[in-house]
Amino acid sequence: MAAQSRAKVGWTSIVCFIIISLKTICDCTEEESRVLASDVALKQARRKLDDIGGSISIDCGLPLGFSYTDEITDIIYTSDEELINTGVNKSISSKFKSGILPKTLENVRSFPQGERNCYTLKPLEGNDTIYLIRALFMYGDYDDDDKLPEFDLYVGVNRWDNVRFDNASHVVIKEIIHLALTGEIYVCLLNIGKGTPFISALELRHFHNTIYRTQPESALVLYRRLDVGSTTNQTVRYKDDSYDRMWVPYPGSGSINTSSTVDSLLESEYRLPSKVMQTAAKPMNINGSLEFEFETGDSSLKFYVYMHFAELEILQVNQYREFIIELNGNLWKESVVPEYLNSTTRFSKYPMKGSKLSFSLRKTSKSTLPPILNALEIYVLKDFLQASTDQGDVNAIMNIKSRYQVGEGWQGDPCEPKYSWDGLTCSYNGIYHRKDWQAG
């Protein structure tokens, strides 16, 4: 399949005409697939899974050249000045600063100009890699207007989520698991006419396998990630979690725990943090069921669910723990038998729908012990069907920008989302297509 795109660029004293040559896209042969798999394996072996040194951690609004080490995670945060060339640095109001507020939330980058403003992330792992992208926001009356804004968040040309606040101290965290097809990832904030967009921090982490079900045409937006049965009321993340997932405490009415390390001999593919798996919720009554319910509010949403289990008690010869899992009254998983200090995961092979997700864990007839649950993850499946502008076209126009020092606001995709670069006119030729564009 071949495609062609042309671009005309004109300024006061500069006229350039670019013809982008034909490219051929073909299916890989079996041998090419083996070579590609080998290349991916080599790339994934460059560093240990628990080394996030190649990840991206930026404190948005931090002055150029400044950096610091987070006291809790030991993660080094740097300025965002080299990742974006628009926006202004602001500091939240002093009345919202406290000794317990993370340093990453003290500054913001605000975007009073332009309908969309985009960060360009270039992770060392490159393309064809699954990334966890996390954006953090706290308004903190940084602009002295005392008006809560609302705006949209995009990954590339596809809508990630909407950002809104309950109050000025409300910390909003948006997280997505995304398969990057190119070496550059654009994270964009769109002004939707409800206040000035801003951002407090932006983080990117990489996964080395396909434990989470992502495809090029979709992504997983975090709905819940719970440390079930937590006894500390503290969020667990790196260094306890080598992927720097954030586990929110979810205490249960009944719980069990252990001081022994979970997965000390053989790590599961999910690399679950032992601190999370060392606690679990259980029913107060030995014959009771374990119930969890989430009101999603939208019957059209599609979800993937991951439940993580580990037996924390040394069972006697006359003891046995086995249970089933029901979802919205229907059998979802049968014969779940947790292993002692070894984590196992039950997940949905296909996305599920529902305005309500109601889980019930019930002991089987031969079980002498009640069900348990150590951790729970729920993701919303987002369709990423909007096609981006061909990367060759983007590179060509960016070369002109660099050479002639023009187009300061040119960030992200030239044509999407919603607004094209200033001076560019885009044409569209179907759903899955290359975009032809002209500038003048």
C-alpha positions as CSV (number, residue, x, y, z in Angstrom):
1,M,0.0,0.0,0.0
2,A,1.5,3.3,-1.0
3,A,0.6,6.8,0.1
4,Q,1.8,10.3,-0.8
5,S,1.7,13.6,0.9
6,R,2.9,17.1,-0.2
7,A,3.4,20.2,1.8
8,K,3.7,23.8,0.7
9,V,5.2,26.3,3.2
10,G,5.3,30.0,2.7
11,W,6.5,32.9,4.7
12,T,7.4,36.6,3.9
13,S,10.7,35.8,2.3
14,I,10.8,32.0,2.2
15,V,9.0,29.7,-0.1
16,C,9.6,26.0,0.2
17,F,8.0,23.2,-1.6
18,I,8.4,19.7,-0.3
19,I,7.6,16.4,-2.0
20,I,7.5,13.5,0.3
21,S,8.5,10.3,-1.6
22,L,6.4,7.2,-1.8
23,K,6.6,4.7,1.0
24,T,5.6,1.1,0.8
25,I,4.0,-0.6,3.8
26,C,4.1,-4.4,3.8
27,D,3.3,-7.3,6.1
28,C,6.4,-8.7,7.8
29,T,7.5,-12.2,6.9
30,E,7.9,-14.9,9.5
31,E,11.7,-14.4,9.4
32,E,11.3,-10.6,9.8
33,S,9.0,-11.2,12.7
34,R,11.6,-13.3,14.4
35,V,14.2,-10.6,13.9
36,L,11.8,-8.0,15.3
37,A,11.1,-10.2,18.3
38,S,14.8,-10.6,18.9
39,D,15.4,-6.9,18.6
40,V,12.7,-6.2,21.2
41,A,14.1,-8.8,23.5
42,L,17.6,-7.2,23.3
43,K,16.1,-3.7,23.9
44,Q,14.2,-5.0,26.9
45,A,17.4,-6.5,28.4
46,R,19.2,-3.2,28.5
47,R,18.5,-2.7,32.2
48,K,16.8,-4.4,35.1
49,L,13.0,-4.2,35.5
50,D,13.3,-2.4,38.8
51,D,15.6,0.3,37.3
52,I,13.4,3.2,36.3
53,G,16.5,5.4,35.5
54,G,15.4,5.5,31.8
55,S,11.9,6.7,32.7
56,I,10.8,10.3,32.5
57,S,9.9,12.3,35.7
58,I,9.2,16.0,35.2
59,D,8.0,18.6,37.6
60,C,6.0,20.9,35.4
61,G,6.8,24.6,36.1
62,L,10.2,23.9,37.6
63,P,12.8,26.4,36.2
64,L,15.2,25.3,33.5
65,G,18.2,23.5,34.9
66,F,16.6,22.7,38.3
67,S,16.1,19.2,39.6
68,Y,15.6,17.4,42.9
69,T,15.3,13.9,44.4
70,D,11.9,13.0,45.9
71,E,12.4,12.2,49.6
72,I,10.1,9.2,49.6
73,T,10.7,7.5,46.2
74,D,14.3,8.7,45.5
75,I,13.0,9.5,42.0
76,I,14.8,12.4,40.4
77,Y,12.5,15.1,39.0
78,T,13.7,17.6,36.4
79,S,12.3,20.7,34.7
80,D,10.0,20.4,31.7
81,E,11.6,23.3,29.9
82,E,13.2,21.1,27.2
83,L,10.0,19.1,26.5
84,I,7.7,22.0,25.6
85,N,8.2,25.6,24.4
86,T,4.9,27.2,25.4
87,G,3.2,28.0,28.7
88,V,4.3,29.9,31.8
89,N,5.6,28.7,35.1
90,K,3.5,29.4,38.2
91,S,3.5,28.5,41.9
92,I,0.4,27.5,43.8
93,S,-0.8,29.8,46.6
94,S,1.1,29.6,49.8
95,K,-2.1,28.7,51.7
96,F,-2.1,25.3,49.9
97,K,1.5,24.5,50.7
98,S,2.2,22.2,53.6
99,G,4.8,19.8,54.9
100,I,2.9,16.8,53.6
101,L,2.2,18.2,50.1
102,P,4.5,16.5,47.5
103,K,7.0,18.9,46.0
104,T,5.8,18.0,42.5
105,L,2.5,19.7,43.2
106,E,4.0,23.1,44.3
107,N,4.5,24.4,40.8
108,V,2.5,24.2,37.6
109,R,2.9,25.1,34.0
110,S,-0.1,27.1,32.8
111,F,-1.2,27.5,29.2
112,P,-3.1,30.8,28.7
113,Q,-2.3,30.9,25.0
114,G,-3.3,28.5,22.3
115,E,-6.1,25.9,22.1
116,R,-3.7,23.0,22.5
117,N,-0.3,22.7,24.0
118,C,1.8,19.5,23.8
119,Y,4.7,17.9,25.6
120,T,7.0,15.8,23.4
121,L,8.3,12.8,25.3
122,K,11.2,10.7,23.9
123,P,11.7,7.7,26.2
124,L,14.9,5.7,25.8
125,E,13.0,2.5,25.2
126,G,11.8,3.9,21.9
127,N,8.8,2.7,19.9
128,D,6.9,-0.6,20.1
129,T,7.0,-0.4,23.9
130,I,4.2,-0.3,26.5
131,Y,4.3,2.7,28.7
132,L,2.5,3.9,31.8
133,I,1.9,7.6,31.5
134,R,0.8,9.6,34.5
135,A,-0.3,13.2,34.7
136,L,-0.9,15.0,38.0
137,F,-2.8,18.2,38.6
138,M,-3.5,20.4,41.6
139,Y,-5.0,23.9,41.0
140,G,-4.0,25.4,44.3
141,D,-5.3,28.8,43.1
142,Y,-2.0,29.4,41.3
143,D,-3.5,32.2,39.2
144,D,-5.3,34.0,42.1
145,D,-8.6,33.7,40.2
146,D,-10.2,31.1,42.5
147,K,-11.9,29.6,39.5
148,L,-11.6,25.8,38.9
149,P,-10.8,25.1,35.3
150,E,-11.8,22.1,33.2
151,F,-9.9,20.9,30.1
152,D,-9.2,17.8,28.1
153,L,-6.1,15.6,28.0
154,Y,-4.8,13.8,24.9
155,V,-2.2,11.2,24.0
156,G,-1.1,12.0,20.5
157,V,-4.3,12.6,18.5
158,N,-6.6,10.6,20.7
159,R,-8.6,11.8,23.8
160,W,-7.3,10.4,27.0
161,D,-9.6,11.9,29.6
162,N,-11.3,15.1,30.9
163,V,-9.7,16.9,33.8
164,R,-11.9,18.6,36.4
165,F,-11.6,19.5,40.1
166,D,-13.9,19.3,43.2
167,N,-11.9,22.1,45.0
168,A,-8.6,24.0,44.8
169,S,-6.8,21.4,46.8
170,H,-8.1,18.4,44.9
171,V,-5.3,16.3,43.4
172,V,-6.3,14.8,40.1
173,I,-4.2,11.9,38.8
174,K,-4.7,10.5,35.3
175,E,-3.0,7.4,34.3
176,I,-2.9,5.4,31.0
177,I,-1.2,2.3,29.7
178,H,-0.2,3.0,26.1
179,L,1.6,1.1,23.3
180,A,3.8,3.7,21.5
181,L,4.2,3.1,17.8
182,T,6.8,5.9,17.4
183,G,9.8,7.1,19.4
184,E,8.0,10.3,20.3
185,I,4.9,10.5,22.5
186,Y,2.8,13.6,22.6
187,V,0.8,14.5,25.7
188,C,-1.5,17.4,24.9
189,L,-3.7,19.7,27.0
190,L,-6.8,21.2,25.2
191,N,-8.6,24.3,26.1
192,I,-12.4,23.6,25.9
193,G,-13.5,27.1,26.9
194,K,-13.8,26.3,30.6
195,G,-10.7,27.8,32.0
196,T,-6.9,27.7,31.4
197,P,-5.3,24.3,31.2
198,F,-2.3,23.5,33.4
199,I,-0.3,20.6,34.7
200,S,1.7,19.9,37.8
201,A,3.7,16.8,37.0
202,L,4.2,14.3,34.1
203,E,5.7,10.8,34.5
204,L,6.4,8.0,32.1
205,R,7.3,4.4,33.0
206,H,7.9,1.4,30.8
207,F,6.7,-2.2,30.9
208,H,8.8,-5.0,29.4
209,N,6.0,-7.4,28.4
210,T,2.3,-7.6,27.5
211,I,0.8,-8.3,30.9
212,Y,-1.8,-5.6,30.3
213,R,-3.9,-6.0,27.2
214,T,-3.0,-3.1,25.0
215,Q,-3.2,-2.8,21.2
216,P,-2.1,-0.1,18.8
217,E,-5.7,0.9,18.3
218,S,-6.6,1.1,22.0
219,A,-5.2,2.0,25.5
220,L,-6.1,1.3,29.1
221,V,-7.1,4.2,31.3
222,L,-6.8,3.5,35.0
223,Y,-10.2,3.3,36.8
224,R,-9.0,1.7,40.1
225,R,-5.8,0.2,41.5
226,L,-6.4,-0.9,45.1
227,D,-4.3,-2.3,47.9
228,V,-7.1,-4.3,49.3
229,G,-6.9,-4.9,53.1
230,S,-4.3,-2.3,53.6
231,T,-3.4,-1.6,57.2
232,T,-1.2,1.5,56.7
233,N,-3.5,3.9,54.8
234,Q,-0.6,4.8,52.6
235,T,-0.2,4.7,48.9
236,V,2.4,2.2,47.7
237,R,4.6,3.0,44.7
238,Y,8.3,2.8,43.7
239,K,10.5,1.5,45.2
240,D,8.1,-1.1,46.5
241,D,6.6,-1.4,43.0
242,S,9.3,-1.7,40.3
243,Y,6.9,-0.4,37.7
244,D,6.0,2.6,39.9
245,R,2.3,1.8,39.8
246,M,0.4,3.7,42.5
247,W,-1.7,1.4,44.8
248,V,-4.3,3.2,46.8
249,P,-5.2,1.8,50.2
250,Y,-8.6,0.0,50.4
251,P,-9.1,-1.3,54.0
252,G,-11.5,-4.1,54.5
253,S,-13.9,-4.8,57.4
254,G,-11.9,-8.0,57.9
255,S,-8.3,-8.5,57.0
256,I,-5.3,-10.8,57.3
257,N,-1.6,-9.9,56.9
258,T,1.9,-11.4,57.1
259,S,5.4,-10.0,57.6
260,S,6.8,-12.7,55.2
261,T,7.8,-11.6,51.7
262,V,5.4,-12.6,48.9
263,D,7.0,-13.9,45.7
264,S,10.4,-14.1,47.3
265,L,11.4,-17.2,45.3
266,L,9.6,-16.7,42.0
267,E,8.3,-13.4,40.8
268,S,5.0,-13.3,39.0
269,E,4.8,-11.7,35.5
270,Y,3.0,-8.8,37.1
271,R,5.8,-8.1,39.5
272,L,3.4,-7.2,42.2
273,P,4.8,-5.3,45.2
274,S,5.2,-7.5,48.3
275,K,4.0,-4.7,50.5
276,V,0.6,-4.8,48.7
277,M,0.3,-8.6,48.6
278,Q,1.2,-9.0,52.3
279,T,-2.3,-7.9,53.2
280,A,-5.7,-9.1,52.1
281,A,-9.4,-8.5,52.8
282,K,-11.7,-11.3,54.0
283,P,-15.3,-11.5,55.2
284,M,-16.0,-11.0,58.9
285,N,-18.0,-14.3,58.9
286,I,-16.2,-17.5,57.9
287,N,-19.2,-18.4,55.7
288,G,-19.6,-14.9,54.4
289,S,-18.8,-13.6,50.9
290,L,-16.5,-10.7,49.9
291,E,-18.4,-8.0,48.1
292,F,-17.1,-5.1,46.0
293,E,-19.2,-2.7,43.9
294,F,-18.3,0.2,41.6
295,E,-20.8,2.5,40.0
296,T,-19.3,3.4,36.7
297,G,-22.2,5.6,35.6
298,D,-21.8,4.7,31.9
299,S,-23.1,1.5,30.4
300,S,-21.1,2.0,27.2
301,L,-17.7,1.8,29.0
302,K,-15.6,-1.3,28.5
303,F,-13.4,-2.6,31.4
304,Y,-10.6,-5.0,32.0
305,V,-10.3,-6.4,35.5
306,Y,-7.2,-7.9,37.2
307,M,-7.6,-9.6,40.6
308,H,-4.4,-10.6,42.5
309,F,-4.3,-13.3,45.2
310,A,-1.8,-14.8,47.6
311,E,-2.4,-17.1,50.6
312,L,-1.0,-15.4,53.7
313,E,-1.7,-18.1,56.3
314,I,-0.1,-21.5,56.8
315,L,-3.1,-23.8,56.4
316,Q,-3.5,-26.9,58.6
317,V,-4.2,-30.3,57.0
318,N,-7.9,-29.9,57.7
319,Q,-8.1,-26.4,56.2
320,Y,-8.7,-25.5,52.6
321,R,-9.4,-22.2,50.8
322,E,-11.2,-22.2,47.5
323,F,-13.8,-19.7,46.1
324,I,-15.5,-18.6,43.0
325,I,-15.9,-15.0,41.7
326,E,-19.2,-13.7,40.4
327,L,-19.6,-10.5,38.3
328,N,-23.0,-8.8,38.3
329,G,-24.6,-12.1,39.4
330,N,-22.9,-14.3,36.8
331,L,-20.1,-16.7,37.3
332,W,-16.8,-15.0,36.2
333,K,-14.0,-17.2,37.6
334,E,-14.3,-20.6,39.3
335,S,-12.0,-22.5,41.6
336,V,-9.6,-19.8,42.8
337,V,-7.1,-21.4,45.2
338,P,-4.5,-18.9,46.4
339,E,-0.9,-20.3,46.8
340,Y,1.0,-19.6,50.0
341,L,3.2,-16.5,49.6
342,N,3.0,-16.8,45.8
343,S,0.8,-14.4,43.9
344,T,-1.6,-15.5,41.2
345,T,-3.8,-13.3,39.0
346,R,-7.3,-13.7,37.5
347,F,-8.1,-11.3,34.7
348,S,-10.8,-10.7,32.1
349,K,-9.9,-12.1,28.7
350,Y,-12.4,-9.9,27.0
351,P,-13.7,-6.4,27.9
352,M,-16.8,-6.3,30.0
353,K,-19.5,-3.6,30.0
354,G,-21.8,-2.3,32.6
355,S,-22.9,0.9,34.5
356,K,-22.1,-1.1,37.6
357,L,-19.4,-3.6,38.4
358,S,-20.5,-5.8,41.3
359,F,-18.1,-8.5,42.4
360,S,-18.9,-11.3,44.8
361,L,-16.3,-13.8,46.1
362,R,-17.9,-16.9,47.6
363,K,-16.4,-20.0,49.2
364,T,-17.0,-23.3,47.5
365,S,-18.8,-26.2,49.2
366,K,-15.5,-28.0,49.9
367,S,-13.7,-24.9,51.3
368,T,-13.3,-24.5,55.0
369,L,-12.0,-20.9,54.8
370,P,-13.6,-17.7,53.4
371,P,-12.4,-16.0,50.2
372,I,-9.6,-13.3,50.3
373,L,-8.5,-10.6,47.9
374,N,-5.1,-8.9,48.1
375,A,-5.2,-6.4,45.2
376,L,-7.5,-5.2,42.5
377,E,-7.0,-3.3,39.2
378,I,-9.7,-2.0,36.9
379,Y,-9.0,-0.3,33.6
380,V,-11.2,1.4,31.0
381,L,-10.6,0.3,27.5
382,K,-10.2,3.4,25.3
383,D,-10.4,3.1,21.5
384,F,-7.6,5.0,19.8
385,L,-8.9,5.0,16.3
386,Q,-7.9,8.5,15.2
387,A,-5.1,8.4,12.7
388,S,-2.1,10.6,13.3
389,T,-0.2,12.5,10.5
390,D,2.4,10.4,8.8
391,Q,5.7,10.7,10.7
392,G,7.7,11.4,7.6
393,D,5.5,14.5,6.9
394,V,5.9,15.6,10.5
395,N,9.7,15.3,10.3
396,A,9.8,17.3,7.1
397,I,7.9,20.3,8.4
398,M,9.8,20.1,11.7
399,N,13.0,20.4,9.7
400,I,11.7,23.6,8.2
401,K,10.8,24.9,11.6
402,S,14.3,24.2,12.9
403,R,16.1,25.6,9.9
404,Y,14.1,28.9,9.6
405,Q,13.2,29.3,13.3
406,V,9.5,29.6,12.7
407,G,6.3,28.0,14.1
408,E,7.1,28.3,17.9
409,G,3.7,26.9,18.7
410,W,4.1,23.9,16.5
411,Q,3.9,20.9,18.9
412,G,2.5,17.5,18.7
413,D,0.7,16.3,15.6
414,P,0.3,19.0,12.9
415,C,-3.4,18.3,12.3
416,E,-4.9,16.8,15.5
417,P,-6.4,16.9,18.0
418,K,-9.0,19.3,16.8
419,Y,-6.7,22.2,16.0
420,S,-4.1,22.2,13.3
421,W,-0.8,24.1,13.7
422,D,-1.1,27.8,13.0
423,G,-0.7,28.4,9.3
424,L,-1.5,24.8,8.3
425,T,-4.6,23.5,6.5
426,C,-5.2,19.8,6.8
427,S,-7.2,17.5,4.5
428,Y,-8.6,14.1,5.5
429,N,-9.1,11.0,3.3
430,G,-10.9,8.5,5.5
431,I,-10.6,7.0,8.9
432,Y,-7.3,5.2,8.6
433,H,-5.3,7.5,6.4
434,R,-2.4,9.8,6.0
435,K,-3.2,13.5,6.3
436,D,-2.2,15.8,3.5
437,W,-1.6,19.3,4.7
438,Q,-0.6,22.7,3.4
439,A,0.9,25.7,5.0
440,G,1.0,29.2,3.9
